[in-house]
Amino acid sequence: MLRHYALIFLLVLTGCGLTATRPKLEMSLAQTAFIAAKNANAQTLAPAAYRKAEFYYLKAKSAYKRKYFNKAKQYATLSQKFSELAEMDAVRKATLERY
């Protein structure tokens, strides 16, 4: 009988969000990439990629706050990807404007 309770407890524990780890690194990398894109003036030089980066960054923060850590990790990774793309496009366009 004790085994049944232990098995049920294990199933409940693994089924809920307590087993998911917090994506601290991914959130930090997404925040850093987003700030770098903002500092590169990506909102005016690469607005499409910047908007996507901002959208996914806000979704990641919201999911993290609600403790949906798997979704937060996915959104943070997408935010980092689009932030880096926006920063690269902004720096390239700013460089081309100088010459």
N, C-alpha and C positions, 0 to 999 in steps of 0.2 A: 504494500500500500504506500509506503514511503517513497518507493521508486516512482510510482505514478505521480505523486505530488512533485517530486523533483523534476520529472520529465515535463510536466505541465508548466512548472515555473521556468524551466529552461526555454521552452517554446515561447512563452509569453515574453521573456526577456529578450530573446533574439528577434522577436517579431516587432518590437517597438523601437523607437529611435534612440534608445539608450546605448545601443551598441555602435552607432555611427560616431565616427570621430569628427571633431570640429575642423573644418578646412581653414585653419589659421594662416598657413603659408599661402594658399591660393588667394585668400582674401587680401592678404598683404601685398602680394605681387600684382593683383588686379588694381588695388588702390594706387600703388606706385606707378604703374603703367598709365593709369588714367590721369594722374597728376602730371606726369611727363607729357602726355598728349595735350593737356590743357596749357601747360607752360610753352609748348611749341606752337601755340595759337592754332591748334587743329580745328577748333570750332568754326573758324572762318576759312581756313585753307583746305581742310578735308572734312566738310560737314557731315557727309553721309556715314563715313566710318566712325566719326566722333559720336554721332547720335546713337549708332548701334552700341558703341562701347559704353556710353552713358546709360542706355536702356538696360543692358545686361548687368552693369555695375549696380544699378538701383535694384534690379531683380535679385541679385546675389545678396545684397545687404538685407533685403526684405525676407528672403528665404532663410538666411542665417539667423535673423532675429526671431523667426517663427520656429527655429530649430529643425528646418528641413535641410540638413547638412549635405545630403547628396545633390540636391538641386542647387544649393548655394555653390558647391564646388563646380558644377557644370557651368553655371552662369558666370562665376568668377573667371573660369578659364576662357570662356567666350569674350568676356569683357577685356581680359588681358590681350587676347588676340586682336580684337578690333582697336584697342587703344594703341598697341604697337604699330598696327597698320596706319592708323590715323596720324600718329607721330611721324612715322617715316614719310608719308605723303606730304605732311605739312613742312617738314624740314626740306624735302626735295623741292617743293614748290617755292619755298622761301629762298632757297639757294638759286633756283632758276630765275627768280625775279631780280636778283642782284646783278646778274650778268646780262 
